Amino acid sequence: MKVKNLNGTSQNKCKCDSWYAHWQRFSGQKANHCVVVGCSGTDLVGGHVQKDSTSDSSWYVIPICNACNMKKGQTLNVVDQVKLVSANVSQTCG
């Protein structure tokens, strides 16, 4: 699955301890390493992404490493098994 890494989202907050905790809570999944294909980074954060699609402009959270999270605006290929969790706190932890 292809997603686009978003720019300037670090100031967005939710009621979970972190965006990574937010992803774990609402996905029901665990991650031991970055979900970007070909990456094995373990310093995980909850990265904000959009689907690589013009029909869905929603923001989502996925577990990616700091290095991949710094690839702002780039399209990333992530494993198909990862669940995209809404970054819209009114739909989740708000």
C-alpha positions as CSV (number, residue, x, y, z in Angstrom):
1,M,0.0,0.0,0.0
2,K,1.3,3.5,-0.8
3,V,0.9,6.4,1.5
4,K,2.2,10.0,1.5
5,N,4.1,11.2,4.5
6,L,2.7,14.5,5.8
7,N,4.6,17.7,6.6
8,G,4.2,19.8,9.7
9,T,2.0,17.6,11.9
10,S,4.2,17.4,15.0
11,Q,2.1,20.0,16.8
12,N,-1.1,17.9,16.5
13,K,-2.0,16.2,19.8
14,C,-4.3,13.5,21.0
15,K,-5.2,12.2,24.5
16,C,-3.1,9.1,24.1
17,D,0.4,9.1,25.5
18,S,1.8,9.5,21.9
19,W,0.7,9.0,18.3
20,Y,2.4,5.6,18.4
21,A,0.3,4.7,21.5
22,H,-2.8,6.1,19.6
23,W,-2.0,3.7,16.7
24,Q,-1.6,0.7,19.0
25,R,-4.8,1.5,20.9
26,F,-7.0,1.9,17.9
27,S,-5.4,-0.6,15.5
28,G,-5.3,-3.5,17.9
29,Q,-1.9,-4.3,16.4
30,K,1.7,-4.3,17.6
31,A,4.8,-3.3,15.6
32,N,8.3,-4.3,16.3
33,H,9.8,-2.4,13.4
34,C,9.0,0.2,10.8
35,V,6.1,-0.8,8.5
36,V,7.8,0.8,5.4
37,V,8.8,-1.9,3.0
38,G,12.6,-2.6,3.2
39,C,13.1,-0.7,6.5
40,S,13.9,-2.4,9.8
41,G,14.1,0.7,12.0
42,T,12.9,0.1,15.6
43,D,12.7,3.7,16.9
44,L,9.0,3.9,16.2
45,V,6.7,6.9,16.2
46,G,3.2,7.4,15.0
47,G,3.7,9.0,11.6
48,H,0.9,11.0,10.0
49,V,0.2,9.9,6.4
50,Q,-2.5,10.1,3.7
51,K,-3.5,7.4,1.4
52,D,-1.8,7.9,-2.0
53,S,-5.1,8.6,-3.6
54,T,-6.9,11.7,-4.7
55,S,-10.3,10.4,-3.4
56,D,-9.3,10.2,0.3
57,S,-7.7,13.3,1.9
58,S,-8.1,12.0,5.5
59,W,-5.1,11.8,7.8
60,Y,-4.0,8.5,9.3
61,V,-1.4,7.3,11.8
62,I,1.0,4.3,11.2
63,P,4.1,3.1,13.1
64,I,7.2,4.2,11.3
65,C,10.8,4.9,12.4
66,N,12.2,8.4,12.9
67,A,14.2,8.2,9.7
68,C,11.2,7.3,7.6
69,N,9.1,9.9,9.4
70,M,11.6,12.6,8.3
71,K,10.8,11.8,4.6
72,K,8.2,14.5,4.6
73,G,6.0,14.7,1.5
74,Q,7.4,11.5,0.1
75,T,5.4,8.5,-1.0
76,L,6.1,5.5,1.1
77,N,5.4,1.8,0.3
78,V,4.1,0.2,3.6
79,V,3.2,-3.4,4.3
80,D,-0.4,-4.2,3.4
81,Q,-1.1,-5.8,6.8
82,V,-0.8,-2.5,8.7
83,K,-4.0,-0.8,9.8
84,L,-4.4,2.9,9.1
85,V,-5.8,4.6,12.2
86,S,-7.6,7.9,11.8
87,A,-5.7,10.9,13.1
88,N,-9.1,12.7,13.6
89,V,-9.3,12.7,17.4
90,S,-13.0,13.4,17.3
91,Q,-13.5,10.0,15.8
92,T,-11.1,8.2,18.2
93,C,-9.7,9.5,21.5
94,G,-11.3,12.9,21.6
